[in-house]
Structures are given as structure tokens and as C-alpha cells.
Amino acid sequence: MTTLPATRRPLATLLLTGAALAGTALATPAHADESLATYLARIAALNHVGPQLNAVVAVNPDAGRDAAAAAAMPGPLAGKVILVKDNIEVAGPMPTTAGSLALAGNVTGRDAPLVARLRAAGVVILGKTNLSEWANIRSSFSSSGWSAVGGQTRNPYATDRSPCGSSSGSGAGVAAGLAWAAIGTETDGSVTCPAAMNGLVGFKPTVGLVSRTHIVPISHSQDTAGPMTTSVHDAALLLTAMAGSDPADAATATADRHKTDYVAALAGASLKGVRLGILRKAVGDDAKVIALFDRALADLKAAGAELVELDYAFDPAMGRDENTVLNYELRADLGSYLAGLPGPVSVRTLADVIAFNRTHAAAEMRWFGQDQFEAAEKTTDAAAYAKARANSLRLAGKDGIDRLLATQHLALLIAPTGGPAWPIDQVTGDHGLQLGAGSLPAVAGYPHLTVPMGAIEGLPVGLSFIGTAWDDARVLAAGAAYEAARTAPLAIPTLNTWRESPIK
């Protein structure tokens, strides 16, 4: 792989030595010691050496100074140490690369507004996490968690298995105890899938609740950032700090009217009398997934929820039209972001990125190509785009989630988030169990929470809670109530199938 700049060289050469941690079973996700030194030691022992999780691509050289300043701040987030996905800008010397060598020098010197809000609450930014390159939109044959900048992120529950994407490093990093929490981004599944497959809570808020300014974009219709944590409480804590209007992001115009104290909204969280719609056709036909989901349903019912089986199948036109929307918006939105970068980057349009990848194919296209990028560059029909957006939004929102909730008098929808982690395959790409309902809230722009519901052969599986627009507090409260009622044992990340591998 191409030699990395100093801030991205193997962290064992830059940080505290933590060799004693390497090769041992990891602590449970609720780490007792949350000190900056402990996180740095774990990164040194687990990230680029030992099991080579490749979850962290850069460490903030100012983290120590920031932690000292945060210690004197009030509030529940003061001193909490987090990682941030490497498509979100953070002020300082760390570049924002989206995993691409084309942006290896993209040091903007500015915080994304959501990062500024977190800093104001006392959060310490430890570093940047690896991701599926360009947030998994470059190729339809990609291996989740791989980028030319960071290599292949590994799942700490079984390191020959996928961490899912695109917020792969954020999920694997928190699961492995490299930080208290992380921020990911999602266009369709990129917070909830890696959270579920790494045994975490992941929350995709209503699009427009959290600013997207200074985040490398795919789609203004569907992009959002969200927290990835070890509990619903911690996700609510981070969301409370992150949420709010941003004049530079039109989608957030009403965010200040909708946001609330999401931690306070968890008080007395209960499922008693809450009607939940079961998206049975999103469960799939794997017997182990069905058995685990049925146990979760029993827990929900025991906690007082009223369960309603739904005979609902996704209209394939939604996915077809979503693809048109993402391709059209990628070309325009990414081009606008690149054109506005303050530094001396060499790519200013999607076409420039495509050309860069061809020129640097040995490093950039070692495992898979850029068919999605090439399709997006050709997707220029504004009328076809507008029709596709209107139809996909209708199918997911008004005639999808909203109609199901209204006609059945439901509070929320539930389904497995997905199946267990699949083996990493950089020859044919991702091939996990095709189940879950994440595309519905992704296309609609509605809130989606995943909470661990147990494990299959030691691999985590999550349970999804889906609501309507701006119903973020209700979704989080239901997840917290389930979290308290869950009876299935959770997996512990143990690096239990680590083996020497040529995957980099």
C-alpha cells in the first residue's frame, strides 16, 4: 500500500506501547477505564499490529491538550473520548480523505459544525476512523471496510469477517475499546449495519436533525451523521449535543424546533402498550436469525409491547429509483464539496476522481473498480432524477413507513438490522444475508436505531426500531426499554478467528 504521511503511519510507532494487550480477549464493550492513555495504548496494541484491526487512520496530536481542557468543563460529555469517521472534517493537521488517496492532503483547518458542537460539550476528538472508501459508493462490488488510505478494517469479534460499512472503523473501533464512542455517517445502512455487526448501538437520526456541512457527501436527500455507542443512553447523550440547525445546511432549517434533550426523553422509557409493527418479510429465512428475532419479540412482549404482524413487502422500484437519486446527487454534491475545498487538492469534480483512480489504479483499484462512480458521472437527466426522487420518497415514506404506522395504529416498526458478519471477500465483494429494513428509513430520511439483540455463533446481530420523521426521541426510548428487557446474552469481542492474512 502507498506509504502514509506521518499522522497515518502505524500507530505503534507514534503512540504508547500496549503490547501486553495484543492477542488477548478484549474487555466487554462498556470499558471501565476511559482514560485517553488507555485508548492510545489499545490503539497501539490492536490497530496496526497484532490483529491489525485497521480501525483508526489518524490520531489527533492535540488530543492530550484537549483532554486537559475538557477536564475542567461541566456536563456529562466533558472528557469523553470519541473517534470520528474520516469523511467528517476536524480542525487540525488530520486530513479528511474519505479513504481516498486523492484527498490524502485534504487538510481544511475547520471543524464540521457537528464536531464543533461536540467540542463545545467537552468531547475529546481522539482521531479519525477508516471507512469503506468514498462511503461505499465507488463500486457495487466493494469489500466493506476497505480504503486505499486505511486498508481493510476487521471485525473484532472475528477478524476474518466484515465490519460492514461504510462506518467500518467507527464500529470496529468502539467495539474494540479504542474510544468511548464514535461518529459515523449513513446514506443507506452505513451507521446501522456496522453498529449491528460490531455489537453496538447505532442511531441514524431524521435527515436534517444534524448538520452535514463539511462532511464529504453522497446525497443531500439521504446523508446524515449519527452516533455509534455501547448503550442507547450514550447515543442519546451524543445526539443531544450534535443536533441543531445550521444556516449552511438547508435540510436543518427546522432542527432547532424539533430537537430535545434525548437523554431526558429516556426517563421512564417503557414498552407497555406500545404497538410495534413486525416487518416479517424483512426477517429472511435463516433459522438462526429467526430464532434470535423471535426471542427478541418475546422480550418485547414481556415488557408490555403489543406486537402486530405486517404483510408488507418492499417495492423493488424504491431501490431502483434510490440508485438513480444517489447517482445524480453524488455527481452534483461531491463536485460542489470538492470545488469548495480550501486546500490544494488535485480533484475538484467527480470526473477528476475517476481519472485519479485510473492513474493510480495499482493502489486505488487493487480489489475493485469504480462502476458506481462511472454510472454517476453519466447520470445527468434532471427530469428523470426528479421523478425517481419523488417515487422513491413516496414508496419509503408516505406509502411505506407512514402508511404502515397509520393504518395499523403503530408507534414504530421493527425487524432484524441484518444478519451476522460475513467473511471478508475482496475477490467478489460483500455477500451477507439479505435481510433487514434499513433502506426504508434511509430513503424516507426517517430515524432508525439498532440495538444489540444477541449473537449467532459469537457474531452480533442487531434489532432495528424505525419511526416517522422527527420521531427520534420515541425511537430512542423504545430502544432503551428493549435494552433493559433483553434476555439474550451478548457476544464479547475476542479476536477469536484472527489469522495471518494477505488482506491489507
C-alpha positions in Angstrom: 0.0 0.0 0.0 1.1 3.6 -0.6 3.3 5.0 2.2 1.2 7.1 4.5 2.1 10.6 5.9 3.4 10.8 9.5 -0.1 11.2 11.0 -1.1 8.0 9.3 1.8 5.7 9.9 1.4 2.6 12.1 0.3 3.9 15.4 2.6 1.6 17.3 5.4 3.8 16.1 3.7 7.0 17.2 1.9 6.2 20.5 2.2 4.5 23.8 3.3 0.9 23.7 0.5 -1.5 24.5 1.9 -4.8 23.5 0.5 -6.5 26.6 -3.0 -6.0 25.2 -2.2 -7.7 21.9 -3.6 -11.2 21.4 -5.8 -11.1 24.5 -9.5 -11.2 24.7 -11.0 -7.7 24.7 -12.8 -6.3 27.6 -16.6 -6.1 27.3 -17.7 -3.0 25.3 -18.5 -1.0 28.5 -14.9 -0.2 29.2 -14.1 0.6 32.8 -11.1 2.8 32.1 -12.0 5.6 29.8 -8.7 7.5 30.1 -7.0 8.9 27.0 -3.8 6.9 27.8 -5.8 3.7 27.9 -7.3 4.3 24.5 -4.0 5.2 23.0 -2.4 2.0 24.4 -5.2 -0.1 22.9 -4.8 1.6 19.5 -1.1 0.9 19.7 -1.7 -2.7 20.5 -4.6 -3.6 18.3 -4.8 -1.3 15.3 -1.8 -1.7 13.0 -0.1 -4.5 14.9 -1.4 -7.7 16.5 -4.8 -8.4 15.0 -4.4 -5.3 12.7 -8.0 -4.0 13.1 -7.2 -1.0 10.9 -10.0 0.9 12.5 -8.1 4.2 13.2 -6.3 6.0 10.4 -5.1 9.1 12.2 -4.7 10.3 15.8 -5.3 13.8 16.8 -1.9 15.2 18.0 -3.9 17.8 20.1 -5.9 15.2 22.0 -3.9 15.4 25.1 -4.3 19.2 25.3 -8.0 18.9 24.5 -8.5 16.3 27.2 -6.8 18.6 29.8 -9.0 21.5 28.9 -12.2 19.3 28.9 -11.4 18.1 32.4 -12.5 21.5 33.7 -15.7 21.7 31.7 -19.2 20.9 33.1 -21.6 18.5 31.7 -21.9 14.7 31.1 -19.8 14.7 27.9 -16.8 16.5 29.4 -13.7 14.5 28.8 -15.5 11.7 26.8 -13.1 10.4 24.1 -14.5 9.7 20.7 -13.4 8.8 17.2 -14.8 10.5 14.0 -15.3 8.9 10.6 -12.7 10.1 8.1 -15.3 11.8 5.8 -16.0 14.4 8.6 -13.8 17.4 8.8 -11.9 18.0 12.1 -9.8 21.1 12.6 -6.0 20.4 13.0 -3.5 18.6 10.9 -5.5 15.4 10.3 -6.7 15.3 6.6 -10.2 14.3 5.7 -9.8 11.7 3.0 -13.0 9.7 2.7 -10.5 6.8 2.4 -9.1 8.0 -1.0 -5.5 8.9 -1.8 -6.9 11.7 -3.9 -7.7 13.5 -0.7 -4.6 12.5 1.3 -3.7 16.2 1.6 -7.2 17.5 2.3 -6.4 19.4 5.5 -9.1 22.1 5.7 -8.4 23.5 9.1 -12.0 23.6 10.0 -14.5 21.6 12.2 -17.7 20.3 10.8 -20.5 22.0 12.8 -21.4 18.7 14.4 -17.8 18.4 15.6 -17.8 22.0 16.9 -20.9 21.2 18.9 -19.3 18.1 20.4 -16.2 20.0 21.3 -18.3 22.7 23.0 -19.9 20.0 25.1 -16.4 18.8 26.2 -15.9 15.9 23.9 -12.3 15.0 23.1 -11.6 14.0 19.4 -9.1 11.2 19.6 -8.7 10.6 15.9 -10.2 9.6 12.6 -11.6 6.2 11.6 -11.2 4.1 8.5 -14.3 3.7 6.2 -15.3 2.0 3.1 -13.7 4.3 0.5 -16.0 7.2 -0.5 -18.6 5.8 1.9 -19.1 2.6 -0.1 -20.4 4.4 -3.2 -17.5 3.8 -5.6 -18.2 0.3 -6.7 -21.1 -2.2 -6.5 -18.5 -5.0 -5.9 -16.7 -3.5 -3.0 -15.5 -5.1 0.2 -16.9 -3.1 3.2 -14.3 -1.6 5.4 -11.5 -1.3 2.7 -10.0 2.0 1.6 -6.7 2.8 -0.1 -5.8 5.1 2.8 -6.6 2.7 5.7 -6.6 -0.8 4.2 -9.1 -3.4 5.4 -10.9 -2.8 8.7 -11.5 -6.1 10.5 -14.4 -7.1 12.8 -13.0 -7.5 16.4 -15.5 -10.4 17.0 -13.9 -12.4 14.2 -11.1 -10.7 12.3 -11.6 -12.6 9.1 -15.2 -11.2 9.0 -16.5 -8.0 7.7 -17.1 -5.0 10.0 -19.8 -3.8 7.5 -19.7 -0.3 6.0 -19.3 2.4 5.4 -18.7 3.5 9.0 -16.5 0.4 9.5 -13.7 1.9 11.6 -16.2 3.7 13.8 -17.9 0.4 14.6 -14.8 -1.8 15.0 -13.0 0.9 16.9 -15.7 1.3 19.6 -16.2 -2.5 19.9 -12.5 -3.0 20.4 -12.3 -0.3 23.1 -10.3 2.2 21.1 -12.6 5.0 22.2 -15.7 5.6 24.3 -17.9 6.2 21.2 -17.7 7.2 17.6 -19.5 9.2 15.0 -20.4 7.6 11.7 -22.4 8.7 8.6 -25.2 7.0 6.7 -26.7 7.3 3.3 -28.3 3.8 3.5 -27.1 1.4 6.2 -23.7 2.9 6.9 -24.3 3.6 10.6 -26.8 0.9 11.5 -25.1 -2.1 9.7 -21.6 -1.6 11.2 -23.1 -0.9 14.6 -25.1 -4.1 14.5 -22.3 -6.3 13.2 -19.9 -4.9 15.8 -22.3 -5.3 18.7 -23.1 -1.6 19.2 -26.0 0.8 19.4 -26.2 2.9 16.2 -28.6 5.7 15.5 -29.4 7.3 12.2 -31.4 10.4 13.0 -34.0 12.1 10.9 -32.3 13.7 8.0 -31.9 17.4 8.8 -31.6 17.0 12.6 -27.8 17.0 12.4 -25.7 19.3 10.1 -23.9 17.8 7.1 -21.7 20.8 6.4 -18.1 19.9 5.9 -18.8 16.2 5.5 -17.8 14.5 2.2 -21.2 14.0 0.6 -23.1 11.4 -1.4 -26.7 12.6 -1.3 -28.3 15.6 0.2 -31.6 13.7 0.3 -30.3 10.8 2.5 -27.0 11.7 4.1 -26.7 12.2 7.9 -24.3 11.6 10.7 -25.1 9.6 13.7 -23.6 8.2 17.0 -22.3 4.7 17.5 -22.0 3.7 21.1 -22.3 0.9 23.6 -25.7 2.0 25.0 -28.8 3.8 24.0 -28.2 6.3 26.7 -24.8 7.3 25.3 -26.3 7.6 21.8 -28.9 10.0 23.2 -26.2 11.9 25.0 -24.2 12.5 21.8 -27.3 13.3 19.7 -28.4 15.9 22.2 -25.1 17.7 21.6 -24.9 17.1 17.9 -28.5 18.2 16.9 -29.4 21.6 15.7 -29.9 24.0 12.8 -27.1 25.1 10.6 -27.6 28.0 8.2 -25.3 26.3 5.7 -27.4 23.2 5.5 -31.0 23.9 4.3 -32.2 20.5 5.5 -31.6 21.5 9.1 -33.8 24.7 8.9 -36.3 23.3 11.4 -33.9 21.2 13.5 -34.0 23.6 16.4 -37.7 23.3 16.6 -37.6 19.5 16.7 -34.5 18.8 18.8 -34.9 18.0 22.5 -32.9 16.6 25.4 -32.8 13.0 24.2 -31.4 11.7 27.5 -34.3 13.2 29.4 -36.7 11.6 26.9 -35.4 8.2 28.0 -36.6 8.7 31.6 -39.2 6.1 32.4 -38.8 4.6 29.0 -41.4 1.8 28.7 -42.8 -0.5 26.1 -46.1 -1.0 27.9 -48.9 -0.6 25.5 -46.6 0.4 22.7 -47.7 -1.1 19.3 -44.8 -2.3 17.2 -45.2 -3.5 13.7 -43.2 -6.6 12.7 -41.7 -6.4 9.2 -41.8 -10.2 8.9 -40.8 -10.2 5.2 -37.6 -8.4 6.2 -36.5 -11.2 8.6 -35.3 -13.5 5.9 -35.3 -17.3 6.0 -32.2 -18.1 8.1 -33.3 -20.3 11.0 -30.8 -18.8 13.5 -31.8 -15.2 12.7 -35.4 -16.2 13.0 -34.8 -17.8 16.4 -32.9 -14.9 17.7 -35.6 -12.4 16.4 -38.4 -14.5 18.0 -36.6 -14.3 21.3 -36.4 -10.5 21.0 -40.1 -10.5 20.2 -40.8 -12.5 23.3 -38.8 -9.9 25.3 -40.7 -7.1 23.8 -44.0 -8.7 24.6 -42.9 -9.5 28.1 -42.1 -5.8 28.5 -45.7 -4.9 27.6 -45.4 -4.2 23.9 -48.3 -5.0 21.6 -46.9 -6.8 18.5 -48.6 -6.6 15.1 -47.5 -8.9 12.2 -47.4 -6.9 9.0 -47.8 -8.4 5.5 -45.6 -5.9 3.8 -43.1 -6.3 1.0 -40.7 -3.7 -0.3 -41.5 -2.4 -3.8 -38.3 -3.1 -5.9 -39.0 0.3 -7.6 -37.8 2.0 -4.5 -34.3 0.6 -4.7 -34.2 1.2 -8.5 -35.2 4.8 -8.1 -32.9 5.3 -5.0 -30.0 4.3 -7.1 -30.9 6.9 -9.7 -31.2 9.5 -6.9 -27.8 8.6 -5.4 -26.0 8.7 -8.7 -27.4 12.0 -9.7 -26.9 13.7 -6.3 -23.4 12.2 -6.0 -22.2 13.8 -9.1 -23.5 17.2 -8.1 -23.0 17.1 -4.3 -19.5 15.7 -4.3 -18.5 18.0 -7.1 -19.7 21.0 -5.1 -17.8 19.8 -2.0 -14.6 19.3 -3.9 -14.8 22.6 -5.7 -15.1 24.4 -2.4 -12.2 22.8 -0.6 -9.7 25.5 0.7 -6.6 23.4 0.2 -4.5 22.4 -2.8 -6.3 19.1 -3.7 -6.0 17.9 -7.2 -9.6 16.7 -7.7 -12.4 19.2 -8.0 -15.1 17.1 -9.7 -16.3 13.5 -9.8 -14.7 13.2 -13.2 -11.4 14.3 -11.7 -11.7 11.5 -9.0 -12.4 8.9 -11.7 -9.3 10.0 -13.6 -7.2 9.9 -10.5 -8.3 6.4 -9.7 -7.4 5.3 -13.2 -4.0 6.9 -13.0 -3.4 5.3 -9.5 -5.1 2.0 -10.3 -2.5 -0.1 -8.6 -3.2 1.4 -5.2 -6.8 2.6 -5.7 -8.4 -0.2 -7.7 -6.4 -3.2 -6.3 -9.5 -5.0 -5.3 -12.5 -3.5 -7.1 -13.3 -0.8 -9.6 -15.5 2.3 -9.8 -18.6 1.3 -11.8 -20.8 3.3 -9.5 -18.7 6.5 -10.0 -18.8 6.0 -13.7 -22.6 5.5 -13.7 -23.0 8.6 -11.6 -20.9 10.7 -13.9 -23.3 9.8 -16.7 -26.5 10.4 -14.6 -27.4 13.9 -15.8 -31.1 13.8 -16.6 -32.7 16.2 -14.2 -36.3 15.3 -15.1 -35.6 11.5 -14.6 -33.9 12.3 -11.3 -36.8 14.4 -10.0 -39.3 11.6 -10.9 -37.1 9.0 -9.3 -36.7 11.0 -6.1 -40.5 11.7 -5.8 -41.3 8.0 -6.4 -38.7 6.5 -4.0 -39.6 9.0 -1.3 -43.3 8.2 -1.7 -42.7 4.4 -1.6 -40.5 4.7 1.5 -42.3 7.5 3.4 -45.9 8.3 2.6 -46.9 4.9 1.2 -44.3 2.9 3.2 -43.5 3.8 6.8 -46.2 6.4 7.3 -49.0 4.3 5.9 -48.0 1.2 7.9 -47.9 3.2 11.1 -51.2 5.0 10.4 -53.3 2.1 9.2 -52.2 -0.3 11.9 -52.1 2.4 14.7 -48.5 1.6 15.3 -45.8 3.6 17.2 -42.8 2.0 15.4 -41.7 -0.7 13.0 -39.2 -3.5 14.0 -37.0 -6.0 12.1 -33.6 -7.5 12.4 -31.0 -4.9 11.3 -29.2 -7.6 9.3 -27.5 -11.0 9.7 -24.2 -11.8 11.3 -20.9 -10.7 9.8 -19.9 -12.4 6.6 -16.3 -13.4 5.7 -14.2 -10.7 4.1 -14.1 -11.3 0.4 -12.1 -8.9 -1.7 -12.5 -11.1 -4.8 -16.3 -11.0 -5.2 -17.2 -8.3 -2.6 -19.8 -8.3 0.2 -22.3 -11.1 0.3 -24.1 -11.1 3.6 -27.6 -12.3 4.4 -30.1 -10.1 2.5 -32.5 -9.1 5.2 -33.5 -6.1 7.3 -35.5 -2.9 6.6 -32.8 -0.2 6.7 -33.5 1.1 3.2 -37.0 2.3 4.1 -35.9 4.9 6.7 -32.8 5.7 4.7 -34.8 6.7 1.6 -37.5 8.3 3.6 -35.0 10.2 5.8 -36.6 8.9 9.0 -35.0 7.8 12.2 -33.5 4.3 12.6 -32.0 2.8 15.7 -30.2 -0.6 16.0 -29.7 -2.2 19.4 -27.8 -5.5 20.0 -30.3 -8.3 20.4 -27.9 -11.2 20.8 -25.4 -13.2 18.8 -25.1 -16.1 16.3 -22.0 -18.2 16.7 -20.4 -15.4 18.6 -21.2 -12.8 16.0 -23.5 -9.9 17.0 -26.9 -9.2 15.4 -29.0 -6.1 15.9 -32.7 -5.2 16.3 -34.0 -2.2 14.4 -36.5 0.3 15.6 -37.9 2.6 12.8 -40.1 5.7 13.2 -41.5 8.6 11.2 -39.9 12.0 10.6 -38.7 13.8 13.8 -39.8 10.9 16.0 -36.2 10.4 17.1 -36.9 10.6 20.9 -39.6 8.0 20.7 -37.4 5.6 18.7 -34.5 6.0 21.2 -36.9 5.5 24.2 -38.2 2.3 22.7 -34.7 1.0 22.1 -33.7 1.8 25.7 -36.7 0.0 27.0 -35.8 -3.1 24.9 -32.2 -2.8 26.0 -33.4 -3.1 29.6 -35.7 -6.0 28.8 -33.4 -8.1 26.6 -32.7 -11.6 27.8 -30.4 -12.9 25.1 -26.7 -12.9 26.0 -24.5 -10.6 24.0 -21.2 -11.5 22.3 -17.9 -10.3 23.6 -15.2 -9.3 21.0 -12.3 -11.7 21.5 -10.5 -11.6 18.1 -11.4 -15.3 18.1 -10.6 -16.1 14.5 -7.6 -13.9 13.9 -5.2 -15.5 11.4 -2.3 -14.2 9.3 -3.8 -12.8 6.1 -2.6 -11.1 2.9 -5.5 -8.7 3.1 -4.3 -5.2 3.7 
